[in-house]
């Protein structure tokens, strides 16, 4: 059986971050953009937990706990803004965000 090392976790983390970055760069839908940003955040969390586990130190895992807590609040605010944008403009495209002047 193969041993799963730190490099395996970091490769998965880099792949997840790259997919998220590609989604942010290419897509123009606010929901897909938001999901891509969350994917990038989770890739960073995976790297922190992996480093924490292989260094036998709980600092990274404690930091991830706080990051997940803040991300939960961010999701609530972000989705509320997306819903407000959709109710006002009936669209979720990034180009329409510049037209939100009162």
FENDA-V478056 format. One record per residue. N is the residue number from 1. PSI is psi as a letter, one per 20 degrees, with the letter a starting at -180 (* if undefined). OMEGA is omega in degrees with one decimal (none if undefined). NEAR is the number of other C-alpha atoms within 10 Angstrom. Layout:
n->{N/N}
psi->{PSI/PSI}
omega->{OMEGA/OMEGA}
near->{NEAR/NEAR}
This chain:
n->{1/2/3/4/5/6/7/8/9/10/11/12/13/14/15/16/17/18/19/20/21/22/23/24/25/26/27/28/29/30/31/32/33/34/35/36/37/38/39/40/41/42/43/44/45/46/47/48/49/50/51/52/53/54/55/56/57/58/59/60/61/62/63/64/65/66/67/68/69/70/71/72/73/74/75/76/77/78/79/80/81/82/83/84/85/86/87/88/89/90/91/92/93/94/95/96/97/98/99/100/101/102}
psi->{q/q/p/o/a/h/h/g/g/h/g/g/g/h/g/g/h/g/g/g/g/h/h/h/g/g/q/j/p/h/g/h/g/g/h/h/h/h/h/g/g/h/g/h/g/g/g/g/h/g/g/g/g/i/i/l/p/j/g/h/h/h/g/h/g/h/g/h/g/h/h/g/h/h/g/g/g/g/h/h/h/g/g/h/g/g/h/g/i/k/r/k/q/h/h/i/h/i/j/j/q/*}
omega->{-175.6/177.5/178.3/-176.5/-179.4/-177.7/177.7/177.4/-179.7/176.5/177.2/179.0/179.0/178.0/177.9/179.3/179.9/177.4/177.4/178.9/177.1/177.1/178.8/-176.8/-171.4/-170.6/178.5/177.5/-175.8/179.9/178.8/176.6/179.9/177.2/178.2/176.6/177.5/177.0/177.2/177.9/179.1/174.9/176.6/177.0/178.3/178.6/178.6/179.4/179.4/177.7/-179.7/-178.6/-175.5/174.2/-177.2/-178.5/-176.9/-176.6/179.9/-179.8/176.2/177.7/178.3/177.4/177.6/179.2/179.0/178.0/178.5/179.7/177.8/176.5/178.9/178.9/179.9/-179.8/-179.0/178.7/175.5/177.3/178.6/177.9/178.2/176.9/-178.8/179.5/-177.2/-173.3/-177.8/178.1/176.6/179.7/-176.1/-178.6/-178.5/178.2/-179.6/-178.6/-177.9/177.4/-177.5/none}
near->{3/4/6/8/10/14/12/12/18/18/12/14/23/17/14/20/21/16/17/23/16/13/20/19/11/10/14/15/15/22/16/17/21/18/15/23/18/17/20/23/18/20/23/19/20/21/21/20/22/21/20/17/15/10/12/10/12/13/15/19/18/13/15/19/14/11/15/14/11/11/16/12/10/13/14/10/12/16/14/12/12/16/15/13/18/15/11/10/14/11/16/19/17/14/11/15/13/7/9/9/5/3}
